[in-house]
Amino acid sequence: MLTKKQLIALAIIPQILLVKLLSHFPNLVEIIYSNGIFKFSSKLLHYVFGWIPLSFGDVVYTILGIYALRWLYINRAKITMNPLGWLTDILAVISTVYAVFHVLWAFNYYRLPLHESLNLNTDYSTEELIQVTHRLIKQTNALQLQLAENDSSIVTFKMSKAQLLALVPKGFENLSKDYPHLKYHPKSLKTSLYSVPLTYMGFSGYLNPFTNEAQVDYLLPKFRFPSTASHEVAHQLGYAAENEANFIAYLATTSHTDLYFQYSGQAFALGHCLNDLFKRSPSDYENITKNINTGVLKNFREVREFWESYKNSSEVIFKSSYNQFLKANNQVKGIESYSYVVALIVNYNLSK
């Protein structure tokens, strides 16, 4: 007779099979989970943890990390004397975490793709990319001129990072007038207690799937705060795919009444389109960048220099691990999925 712990450990097998099965039924996941179960559970978690000023999830991670080290120290003899029992303990924990992870958030990886629900194409030509990039340059330049002394001056965000975070929901409030399912209330948006290691790992934020708290790296330049925070909020709302979260961040920031948010959002989309254009046609990239205001380029340089200042060998390891994590969760292109937002940006702009 199997023990309770052994049954929990073995439950990982049917769980994996269930997830693989559900991946073939995105409409079912969309209706029953993403627009049903998840809507209720995420809102409940926001009410429970959203009012706490610091990241409750980060505190829990710290406590669990200490407990895990303590458990390993206390049971170090058991590991060598009874490796099967130790393995059962580990698998039981993994099985439990796997179940909670999917029930509270991760089934969203298998929902209906956003381009289908918005009736957008997934293909676009280089000519269409150039057309939309020109439009984004025009909009970004116009905003830069309103926020800086001249076209050569960098845009300096006057608000504090706390004030910027507090304003993030306004963009979603405006966006929800056209897309009611993107209404964001109550909020649960915070800076991460692990911002320093997060930066060294090369990440600007993350969603805690167990508490549904959106975490933003407080070390980030203010220029990137609105788009990064909105990206994490999109994850909170159930959009697990990175390109979809990027696209919703673009919509939310450019729907905001604050010009700094609009500037951050337009420049965010422009950066992705420029990167894609460089890969497709370096000559067109060189020509088009001549139209960008020097002040805008200085903001881009500010972000690039920020990440370069924290670059280290461990970042490659963490990025590689995260790449495999994304691939295991229905994002076959891994980290490259972030840049796939270009298809959504281009076809959305063309549809307008």
C-alpha positions as CSV (number, residue, x, y, z in Angstrom):
1,M,0.0,0.0,0.0
2,L,1.4,3.4,-1.0
3,T,1.7,6.1,1.6
4,K,0.0,9.4,1.2
5,K,3.3,11.1,0.4
6,Q,4.1,8.5,-2.3
7,L,0.7,9.1,-3.9
8,I,1.2,12.8,-3.9
9,A,4.7,12.3,-5.5
10,L,3.2,10.0,-8.2
11,A,0.4,12.4,-8.9
12,I,2.9,14.5,-10.9
13,I,2.5,12.0,-13.8
14,P,-1.3,12.4,-14.4
15,Q,-0.9,16.2,-13.8
16,I,1.6,16.5,-16.7
17,L,-0.6,14.4,-18.9
18,L,-3.6,16.6,-18.1
19,V,-1.7,19.7,-18.9
20,K,-0.6,18.2,-22.2
21,L,-4.2,17.3,-23.0
22,L,-5.5,20.7,-22.2
23,S,-2.9,22.3,-24.5
24,H,-5.0,20.9,-27.4
25,F,-8.2,22.7,-26.2
26,P,-7.4,26.4,-26.0
27,N,-11.1,27.4,-26.4
28,L,-12.0,25.3,-23.4
29,V,-9.2,26.8,-21.3
30,E,-10.2,30.3,-22.4
31,I,-13.8,29.8,-21.4
32,I,-13.6,27.7,-18.2
33,Y,-10.3,28.7,-16.8
34,S,-9.0,32.1,-18.1
35,N,-12.4,33.8,-18.1
36,G,-13.9,31.7,-15.3
37,I,-11.9,30.1,-12.5
38,F,-8.9,32.4,-12.9
39,K,-10.9,35.6,-12.9
40,F,-12.3,34.7,-9.4
41,S,-9.0,33.3,-7.9
42,S,-6.8,36.2,-9.1
43,K,-9.2,38.9,-7.8
44,L,-9.4,37.1,-4.5
45,L,-5.6,37.1,-4.2
46,H,-5.5,40.8,-5.1
47,Y,-7.9,41.5,-2.2
48,V,-5.8,39.4,0.2
49,F,-2.3,40.6,-0.7
50,G,-2.7,43.8,-2.8
51,W,-3.0,46.1,0.2
52,I,0.2,44.9,1.8
53,P,2.9,47.6,0.9
54,L,5.7,45.2,0.4
55,S,5.9,42.0,-1.6
56,F,4.4,39.3,0.5
57,G,5.4,36.6,-2.0
58,D,9.1,37.7,-1.7
59,V,8.9,37.3,2.0
60,V,7.4,33.9,1.7
61,Y,10.1,32.9,-0.8
62,T,12.7,34.0,1.7
63,I,11.2,32.0,4.5
64,L,10.8,28.9,2.3
65,G,14.4,29.2,1.1
66,I,15.7,29.3,4.7
67,Y,13.4,26.4,5.6
68,A,14.7,24.3,2.6
69,L,18.3,24.9,3.6
70,R,17.4,23.9,7.2
71,W,15.6,20.8,6.0
72,L,18.6,19.7,3.9
73,Y,20.9,20.2,6.8
74,I,18.8,18.3,9.3
75,N,18.1,15.5,6.8
76,R,21.6,15.2,5.3
77,A,22.1,11.8,6.8
78,K,18.7,10.6,5.4
79,I,19.8,11.6,1.9
80,T,22.6,9.0,1.9
81,M,21.0,6.4,4.1
82,N,17.5,6.5,2.5
83,P,17.8,8.1,-1.0
84,L,14.5,6.7,-2.1
85,G,12.7,8.3,0.8
86,W,14.5,11.6,0.2
87,L,13.5,11.4,-3.5
88,T,9.9,10.8,-2.5
89,D,9.9,13.9,-0.3
90,I,11.3,16.0,-3.2
91,L,8.8,14.7,-5.7
92,A,5.9,15.2,-3.3
93,V,6.9,18.9,-3.0
94,I,7.4,19.3,-6.8
95,S,4.0,17.6,-7.4
96,T,2.2,20.0,-5.0
97,V,3.9,23.1,-6.3
98,Y,3.2,22.0,-9.9
99,A,-0.5,21.6,-9.1
100,V,-0.8,24.9,-7.2
101,F,1.2,26.7,-10.0
102,H,-1.3,25.6,-12.7
103,V,-4.5,26.1,-10.7
104,L,-3.6,29.6,-9.6
105,W,-2.1,30.9,-12.9
106,A,-0.2,28.6,-15.3
107,F,-3.2,27.2,-17.2
108,N,-3.2,30.6,-18.9
109,Y,-0.3,29.4,-21.0
110,Y,-2.8,27.2,-22.9
111,R,-5.6,29.8,-23.5
112,L,-6.7,31.1,-26.9
113,P,-3.9,33.1,-28.5
114,L,-4.6,36.9,-28.3
115,H,-4.3,37.5,-32.0
116,E,-7.2,35.1,-32.5
117,S,-9.4,36.8,-30.0
118,L,-8.6,40.2,-31.5
119,N,-8.8,39.0,-35.1
120,L,-5.3,40.1,-36.0
121,N,-3.0,38.5,-38.5
122,T,0.3,36.9,-37.4
123,D,2.2,37.7,-40.6
124,Y,3.5,41.0,-41.9
125,S,5.8,42.2,-44.6
126,T,9.0,44.2,-44.2
127,E,7.2,47.1,-46.0
128,E,4.4,46.9,-43.5
129,L,6.9,46.9,-40.6
130,I,8.6,50.0,-42.1
131,Q,5.3,51.7,-42.4
132,V,4.3,51.1,-38.8
133,T,7.9,51.9,-37.6
134,H,7.7,55.3,-39.3
135,R,4.4,55.9,-37.5
136,L,5.8,55.0,-34.2
137,I,8.8,57.3,-34.7
138,K,6.5,60.2,-35.5
139,Q,4.4,59.6,-32.4
140,T,7.5,59.0,-30.1
141,N,9.2,62.1,-31.5
142,A,6.1,64.3,-30.9
143,L,5.8,63.1,-27.3
144,Q,9.6,63.7,-26.7
145,L,9.3,67.3,-27.9
146,Q,6.4,67.9,-25.5
147,L,8.4,66.5,-22.5
148,A,11.9,67.8,-23.2
149,E,13.4,71.2,-23.9
150,N,14.3,70.3,-27.5
151,D,14.7,67.3,-29.8
152,S,18.2,66.6,-28.5
153,S,17.3,66.5,-24.8
154,I,16.7,63.3,-22.9
155,V,13.2,63.0,-21.4
156,T,13.6,63.1,-17.6
157,F,10.7,61.5,-15.7
158,K,9.8,63.9,-12.8
159,M,7.6,61.6,-10.8
160,S,9.1,59.1,-8.3
161,K,8.9,55.4,-9.1
162,A,6.3,55.0,-6.4
163,Q,4.1,57.6,-8.1
164,L,4.6,55.9,-11.5
165,L,3.5,52.6,-10.1
166,A,0.4,54.2,-8.5
167,L,-0.6,55.6,-11.9
168,V,-0.3,52.3,-13.8
169,P,-3.9,51.2,-13.3
170,K,-5.2,54.4,-15.0
171,G,-4.0,53.1,-18.3
172,F,-5.9,49.9,-17.9
173,E,-8.9,51.8,-16.8
174,N,-8.9,53.7,-20.1
175,L,-8.1,50.6,-22.1
176,S,-11.0,48.6,-20.5
177,K,-13.5,51.0,-22.1
178,D,-12.7,49.2,-25.4
179,Y,-11.6,45.9,-23.8
180,P,-13.7,45.3,-20.7
181,H,-11.8,42.1,-19.8
182,L,-8.6,44.2,-19.2
183,K,-10.1,46.0,-16.3
184,Y,-7.6,46.0,-13.4
185,H,-9.1,46.2,-10.0
186,P,-8.1,45.7,-7.2
187,K,-4.4,46.3,-7.9
188,S,-1.5,44.3,-6.5
189,L,1.6,46.0,-8.0
190,K,4.8,46.3,-6.0
191,T,8.6,46.7,-6.3
192,S,10.5,43.5,-5.7
193,L,12.5,43.0,-2.5
194,Y,14.9,41.0,-4.7
195,S,15.5,43.8,-7.2
196,V,19.3,43.7,-7.0
197,P,19.7,40.0,-7.7
198,L,16.9,40.3,-10.3
199,T,18.9,42.9,-12.2
200,Y,22.0,40.8,-12.1
201,M,20.0,38.0,-13.6
202,G,18.8,40.3,-16.4
203,F,15.1,40.5,-15.5
204,S,13.1,43.7,-15.1
205,G,10.2,42.2,-13.2
206,Y,8.1,39.1,-12.7
207,L,4.7,37.8,-11.6
208,N,4.4,35.7,-8.4
209,P,2.0,33.0,-9.6
210,F,1.1,31.9,-6.1
211,T,0.1,35.4,-4.7
212,N,-0.6,37.0,-8.1
213,E,1.5,40.0,-7.1
214,A,3.2,41.9,-9.9
215,Q,6.8,42.7,-9.1
216,V,8.9,45.4,-10.7
217,D,12.6,45.9,-10.4
218,Y,13.0,49.2,-8.6
219,L,16.5,49.7,-10.0
220,L,15.1,50.2,-13.5
221,P,15.4,53.6,-15.2
222,K,12.1,55.5,-14.9
223,F,11.8,55.5,-18.6
224,R,11.1,51.7,-18.5
225,F,8.9,51.7,-15.4
226,P,5.5,52.3,-17.1
227,S,5.9,49.6,-19.8
228,T,7.5,47.1,-17.5
229,A,4.9,47.5,-14.8
230,S,2.1,47.3,-17.4
231,H,3.7,44.1,-18.8
232,E,3.5,42.5,-15.3
233,V,-0.1,43.6,-14.9
234,A,-0.9,41.9,-18.2
235,H,0.4,38.7,-16.7
236,Q,-1.8,39.3,-13.6
237,L,-4.8,39.5,-15.9
238,G,-4.1,36.1,-17.3
239,Y,-1.9,36.7,-20.4
240,A,0.9,34.4,-19.8
241,A,2.6,34.6,-23.3
242,E,5.4,37.2,-23.2
243,N,4.6,38.7,-26.6
244,E,0.9,39.2,-25.5
245,A,1.9,40.8,-22.2
246,N,4.2,43.1,-24.1
247,F,1.4,44.0,-26.5
248,I,-1.1,44.7,-23.7
249,A,1.6,46.9,-22.0
250,Y,1.9,48.9,-25.2
251,L,-1.9,49.3,-25.4
252,A,-2.2,50.3,-21.7
253,T,0.6,52.8,-21.7
254,T,-0.4,54.5,-24.9
255,S,-4.1,54.6,-23.6
256,H,-2.9,56.5,-20.5
257,T,-3.7,60.2,-20.0
258,D,-0.2,60.9,-18.7
259,L,2.3,61.9,-21.5
260,Y,5.2,60.2,-19.8
261,F,3.3,56.9,-19.9
262,Q,2.5,57.4,-23.5
263,Y,6.1,58.2,-24.3
264,S,7.3,55.1,-22.5
265,G,4.8,53.0,-24.4
266,Q,5.4,54.4,-27.9
267,A,9.2,54.1,-27.4
268,F,8.7,50.5,-26.0
269,A,6.9,49.5,-29.2
270,L,9.4,51.4,-31.4
271,G,12.3,49.6,-29.8
272,H,10.8,46.2,-30.6
273,C,10.0,47.2,-34.2
274,L,13.5,48.6,-34.7
275,N,15.1,45.4,-33.5
276,D,13.0,43.4,-35.9
277,L,13.8,45.7,-38.8
278,F,17.5,45.4,-38.1
279,K,17.3,41.6,-38.4
280,R,15.2,41.8,-41.6
281,S,16.9,44.7,-43.4
282,P,20.0,46.4,-41.8
283,S,20.0,49.0,-44.6
284,D,16.4,50.1,-44.0
285,Y,17.2,50.1,-40.2
286,E,20.1,52.5,-40.8
287,N,17.9,54.8,-42.9
288,I,14.9,54.9,-40.6
289,T,16.9,55.6,-37.4
290,K,18.0,58.9,-38.9
291,N,14.5,60.1,-38.3
292,I,14.5,59.5,-34.6
293,N,15.0,62.5,-32.3
294,T,18.4,62.5,-30.5
295,G,16.6,62.8,-27.2
296,V,14.7,59.5,-27.8
297,L,18.0,57.8,-28.7
298,K,19.4,59.1,-25.4
299,N,16.6,57.4,-23.5
300,F,17.3,54.2,-25.4
301,R,21.0,54.5,-24.5
302,E,20.1,55.1,-20.9
303,V,18.4,51.7,-20.7
304,R,21.2,49.9,-22.7
305,E,23.9,51.4,-20.4
306,F,21.9,50.4,-17.3
307,W,21.8,46.7,-18.3
308,E,25.4,46.7,-19.5
309,S,26.5,48.0,-16.0
310,Y,24.9,44.8,-14.4
311,K,26.1,42.3,-17.0
312,N,27.8,39.3,-15.6
313,S,28.4,35.6,-16.4
314,S,25.6,34.3,-14.3
315,E,23.0,36.1,-16.4
316,V,23.6,33.7,-19.2
317,I,22.7,30.7,-16.9
318,F,19.6,32.4,-15.6
319,K,18.4,33.4,-19.0
320,S,19.1,29.9,-20.4
321,S,17.1,28.4,-17.5
322,Y,14.2,30.8,-18.1
323,N,14.3,30.1,-21.8
324,Q,13.8,26.4,-21.1
325,F,11.0,27.2,-18.6
326,L,9.1,29.2,-21.3
327,K,9.6,26.4,-23.8
328,A,8.2,23.9,-21.3
329,N,5.1,26.1,-20.9
330,N,3.8,26.3,-24.5
331,Q,6.1,29.1,-25.7
332,V,8.2,27.2,-28.2
333,K,10.5,30.1,-29.0
334,G,11.4,30.7,-25.4
335,I,12.8,34.1,-24.6
336,E,12.5,35.0,-28.3
337,S,8.7,35.1,-27.6
338,Y,9.2,38.6,-26.1
339,S,10.0,40.0,-29.5
340,Y,7.1,38.4,-31.2
341,V,5.1,41.3,-30.0
342,V,6.0,43.0,-33.3
343,A,3.4,41.0,-35.2
344,L,0.7,42.2,-32.9
345,I,1.9,45.8,-32.9
346,V,2.2,45.9,-36.7
347,N,-1.1,44.3,-37.5
348,Y,-2.9,46.3,-34.8
349,N,-1.6,49.6,-36.2
350,L,-2.5,48.5,-39.7
351,S,-6.0,47.6,-38.6
352,K,-6.4,51.2,-37.2
